[in-house]
Amino acid sequence: MRKLWFRRKAVSTLIGGMIVLALILTALLSVVFVSQQYDQYQTQASGMSQFDTQRLSEYLVFNSPGLTSVPLNTIVPGWGTCSSTYICYNMTVTNLGGVGVHIVGIYINSTGSGCTSLCVLNPTSSINQNAFTQKDQFVNRGETSHAVILALPSAVVLPGQTNPSQPAFPMNAIFIATSMGNVFSFQWPFQVIPGVSSVAYSQGIMKVAYQGAFNSKNEAGPVAGNVSAGIPGSGGSGTVAQGYCHQESVEPYPAPPGYAEKITVSGLADNNLWFVNPWITAGAGSTKSILDSIDNGATTLYMYIILINTGNMPFSPTAGTLDLTWFASNHIDGSLFGVYYRGTFYSTAPSIPEGGLYYAIYKIDNSIFMLNNPPTRSVMFWGGAAVTNAGTSGTSDENQDFYSGTILTSGLWIRYEPSSTNPCA
């Protein structure tokens, strides 16, 4: 009997151990399962948070005048011809946000005539009614004047400004939907609302141009007597080894490929300023150093900053200053050279309407350009600029027509390359 009792006790112990082991394994599997579910939740939550951050970083601004008509029978490269079947419009936008924007749909709602029943435009690879250019769907961050061509049926004419001498009234609401779920809108034609001006402020996207011994139409090396000779993008044979290191992408339709952004200014060499992304090659004792050439006055440096009139009435910027600095007394300073607005350069500024987007172009004073402690490494210049209508006839600090505006600029990158033969090496 005692042996049988011991045998039963051993079996009971074994069964009890198996039960305890099963409970432990069950608890362990539960912990692993919960941990996996938590990790999946955290991954999903992190992805959603990142998506939300990117969504909030989108910021599209519509360039004045909003829409422009594309002439009949114009060929849109890679899309088709604006024949009598369609009415085409050119819409330009600027991406001031921190991420690229992917346009998925455009909606137009008009008053009186045009898209009175809402026009829904979808991206297409070839021209069609109620469509826009698929190749222009994506707007890179920091990209200015990005063009999107719209096509409507020939019977749908958007109501615009009938009398240019009279104030415009918004007749069309245009909405852009993005893949992130944002919707950006503007009214066309742009309306000017009278009132007292406030500050004209913008976080300014900046580009640079230079002329003289060097030319920013792709950062050319010294060219005697002809700043256009040998320049890539205009039929030239320049190469990187010859000092052509500033390669720019294709500018918005309908400009041909290979050019920097061109602004026509009569009286300057080539009658143009060629604006490129804000970086300049520096060198130590290099005969091809753009920085040295600006410092000694052989090359003149210009900068433009994109501004938006955030006030509540039109204004005409007639003066301004710019100051960028890297270290201590290393300053790049300049004054307002002119204004580029709606495709035209003005030395005497035009009236910029409320919400109007324009370029303030500054000319750099080489006499105070980098005189002390030139960089021996790559550095970034930061700073700001200002515009004002002070000095305009009939305008003073004491009346309601006075305004002043400040701008926080993007950085100017000085790329240091000590090579004496090739600043792009």
RADAGI-V603807 format. One record per residue. RES is the residue in three letters. PHI is phi in whole degrees, 0 to 359 (* if undefined). D_FIRST is the distance of its C-alpha to the first C-alpha in Angstrom with 1 decimal. Layout:
res,phi,d_first
RES,PHI,D_FIRST
RES,PHI,D_FIRST
This chain:
res,phi,d_first
MET,*,0.0
ARG,295,3.8
LYS,297,5.5
LEU,296,5.1
TRP,296,6.2
PHE,295,8.7
ARG,297,9.9
ARG,295,10.6
LYS,296,12.3
ALA,294,14.4
VAL,295,15.5
SER,296,16.5
THR,297,18.4
LEU,297,20.1
ILE,295,21.1
GLY,298,22.4
GLY,296,24.3
MET,295,25.9
ILE,295,27.0
VAL,299,28.5
LEU,299,30.2
ALA,297,31.6
LEU,296,32.9
ILE,295,34.6
LEU,297,36.1
THR,298,37.3
ALA,296,38.9
LEU,297,40.5
LEU,297,41.9
SER,296,43.3
VAL,298,45.0
VAL,298,46.4
PHE,297,47.6
VAL,297,49.2
SER,297,50.8
GLN,297,52.3
GLN,296,53.6
TYR,294,55.1
ASP,298,56.8
GLN,297,58.2
TYR,297,59.5
GLN,297,61.1
THR,297,62.7
GLN,294,64.0
ALA,295,65.2
SER,296,66.9
GLY,297,68.6
MET,294,69.8
SER,294,71.1
GLN,296,72.9
PHE,299,74.4
ASP,294,75.5
THR,297,77.1
GLN,295,79.0
ARG,297,80.1
LEU,289,81.5
SER,276,83.3
GLU,288,85.4
TYR,204,89.0
LEU,261,91.7
VAL,239,95.3
PHE,273,98.1
ASN,278,101.2
SER,295,104.6
PRO,267,106.2
GLY,96,102.9
LEU,229,104.1
THR,228,107.0
SER,285,108.4
VAL,266,108.1
PRO,303,111.4
LEU,300,111.6
ASN,69,110.8
THR,287,109.0
ILE,270,106.6
VAL,267,103.2
PRO,307,101.7
GLY,76,98.6
TRP,230,98.8
GLY,152,102.0
THR,250,105.5
CYS,282,106.3
SER,282,108.6
SER,293,110.2
THR,285,106.9
TYR,234,105.4
ILE,245,106.2
CYS,253,104.6
TYR,230,103.9
ASN,255,103.0
MET,248,100.4
THR,243,99.7
VAL,228,96.8
THR,235,95.7
ASN,265,92.1
LEU,265,91.9
GLY,274,88.1
GLY,266,85.6
VAL,225,84.2
GLY,291,85.6
VAL,242,86.3
HIS,251,85.6
ILE,277,87.8
VAL,249,86.3
GLY,195,88.9
ILE,231,92.3
TYR,234,93.4
ILE,234,97.0
ASN,233,98.2
SER,248,102.0
THR,247,104.3
GLY,89,107.4
SER,207,107.0
GLY,84,104.9
CYS,272,101.1
THR,288,101.4
SER,252,98.3
LEU,71,96.2
CYS,263,96.4
VAL,253,93.0
LEU,254,93.5
ASN,246,90.8
PRO,288,90.8
THR,224,92.2
SER,278,93.0
SER,223,96.4
ILE,300,98.8
ASN,203,98.2
GLN,289,99.0
ASN,53,97.0
ALA,215,95.5
PHE,221,95.5
THR,292,95.2
GLN,297,91.7
LYS,292,92.5
ASP,255,93.3
GLN,297,90.0
PHE,263,88.6
VAL,245,90.4
ASN,295,89.4
ARG,294,88.9
GLY,80,92.3
GLU,282,94.2
THR,252,97.6
SER,51,99.7
HIS,285,97.1
ALA,266,98.9
VAL,231,97.4
ILE,267,99.7
LEU,253,99.4
ALA,233,100.7
LEU,242,101.6
PRO,302,103.4
SER,301,107.2
ALA,278,107.6
VAL,257,105.4
VAL,253,107.6
LEU,289,106.1
PRO,293,108.5
GLY,237,109.7
GLN,279,112.4
THR,280,115.6
ASN,233,118.0
PRO,300,117.1
SER,279,119.5
GLN,253,117.5
PRO,301,114.1
ALA,280,111.2
PHE,238,109.0
PRO,294,105.4
MET,243,105.3
ASN,224,102.1
ALA,255,98.5
ILE,243,96.7
PHE,241,92.9
ILE,243,90.9
ALA,260,87.2
THR,250,85.0
SER,293,81.7
MET,277,80.1
GLY,97,81.0
ASN,275,84.1
VAL,229,87.4
PHE,250,90.7
SER,222,93.9
PHE,207,97.6
GLN,251,100.7
TRP,226,103.6
PRO,294,106.5
PHE,296,105.6
GLN,254,107.1
VAL,260,109.0
ILE,251,108.6
PRO,296,111.3
GLY,158,110.4
VAL,271,110.1
SER,287,108.5
SER,247,105.5
VAL,279,103.9
ALA,262,103.6
TYR,237,100.3
SER,200,98.1
GLN,281,95.6
GLY,275,98.0
ILE,286,97.1
MET,238,99.5
LYS,224,101.2
VAL,233,103.9
ALA,219,107.1
TYR,212,109.5
GLN,221,113.0
GLY,129,115.4
ALA,297,114.5
PHE,240,111.1
ASN,223,110.4
SER,279,107.1
LYS,282,107.5
ASN,108,104.6
GLU,53,105.3
ALA,283,108.2
GLY,284,109.7
PRO,303,113.3
VAL,232,115.7
ALA,282,119.5
GLY,80,121.5
ASN,210,119.0
VAL,289,115.7
SER,267,114.6
ALA,292,115.1
GLY,71,112.1
ILE,270,109.6
PRO,302,106.5
GLY,97,106.4
SER,233,110.2
GLY,87,111.0
GLY,278,111.0
SER,244,109.5
GLY,294,107.9
THR,231,104.6
VAL,301,102.0
ALA,298,103.5
GLN,267,106.8
GLY,105,105.2
TYR,267,104.1
CYS,250,100.6
HIS,258,100.4
GLN,273,99.2
GLU,249,99.0
SER,281,97.5
VAL,293,99.5
GLU,279,101.0
PRO,301,100.8
TYR,311,102.6
PRO,255,105.4
ALA,293,106.0
PRO,289,105.7
PRO,288,102.9
GLY,93,103.1
TYR,258,104.8
ALA,281,103.9
GLU,288,104.6
LYS,259,108.4
ILE,234,110.5
THR,280,114.2
VAL,228,116.4
SER,298,120.1
GLY,99,121.8
LEU,271,118.8
ALA,302,118.5
ASP,69,117.6
ASN,58,117.9
ASN,217,114.1
LEU,248,111.2
TRP,251,108.1
PHE,268,105.0
VAL,233,101.8
ASN,299,98.4
PRO,283,98.7
TRP,214,98.3
ILE,227,101.0
THR,277,101.0
ALA,247,102.0
GLY,206,103.0
ALA,258,104.2
GLY,70,107.8
SER,277,107.3
THR,287,110.5
LYS,250,108.3
SER,282,106.5
ILE,297,107.0
LEU,299,106.1
ASP,296,108.8
SER,293,111.3
ILE,291,110.6
ASP,297,111.0
ASN,269,114.4
GLY,88,115.7
ALA,287,116.0
THR,233,113.3
THR,258,113.0
LEU,257,109.5
TYR,237,108.9
MET,224,105.7
TYR,244,105.0
ILE,231,102.4
ILE,281,101.4
LEU,238,102.1
ILE,231,101.6
ASN,286,103.9
THR,266,101.4
GLY,281,104.2
ASN,246,105.7
MET,201,109.1
PRO,294,110.7
PHE,210,111.8
SER,234,113.7
PRO,292,112.3
THR,244,115.3
ALA,211,114.0
GLY,177,110.7
THR,224,109.2
LEU,223,106.2
ASP,215,104.4
LEU,242,101.5
THR,219,100.3
TRP,247,97.9
PHE,205,98.5
ALA,51,100.9
SER,268,104.4
ASN,275,103.4
HIS,239,104.6
ILE,243,105.5
ASP,239,108.0
GLY,201,110.1
SER,231,112.0
LEU,297,112.0
PHE,265,113.9
GLY,174,113.7
VAL,232,111.5
TYR,252,110.2
TYR,220,109.8
ARG,53,109.5
GLY,84,110.5
THR,227,113.5
PHE,271,114.2
TYR,234,116.1
SER,283,117.7
THR,256,118.6
ALA,296,115.4
PRO,281,115.3
SER,282,113.9
ILE,264,110.1
PRO,288,108.7
GLU,301,105.7
GLY,80,102.6
GLY,290,104.8
LEU,254,103.4
TYR,211,105.8
TYR,255,105.9
ALA,267,107.4
ILE,257,108.9
TYR,249,109.4
LYS,258,111.7
ILE,275,110.5
ASP,276,113.0
ASN,291,112.9
SER,291,114.7
ILE,236,111.5
PHE,261,109.0
MET,54,106.6
LEU,283,109.2
ASN,243,106.8
ASN,51,103.7
PRO,300,103.3
PRO,294,99.7
THR,252,98.5
ARG,205,95.3
SER,289,94.4
VAL,222,94.6
MET,241,94.6
PHE,266,97.4
TRP,236,96.5
GLY,166,98.7
GLY,206,100.5
ALA,216,103.8
ALA,216,106.0
VAL,226,108.5
THR,203,111.1
ASN,257,114.3
ALA,302,116.1
GLY,99,119.7
THR,293,120.1
SER,304,123.4
GLY,83,123.2
THR,247,119.7
SER,218,118.9
ASP,291,116.1
GLU,266,117.4
ASN,251,117.1
GLN,279,114.3
ASP,274,115.0
PHE,285,113.6
TYR,213,110.2
SER,214,108.2
GLY,226,105.0
THR,239,102.4
ILE,224,100.3
LEU,267,97.2
THR,273,97.6
SER,285,95.2
GLY,282,95.2
LEU,254,97.8
TRP,270,96.0
ILE,260,98.0
ARG,270,96.7
TYR,272,97.6
GLU,218,98.4
PRO,286,100.3
SER,301,101.5
SER,271,105.3
THR,241,105.6
ASN,212,103.1
PRO,291,101.7
CYS,257,99.2
ALA,292,97.6
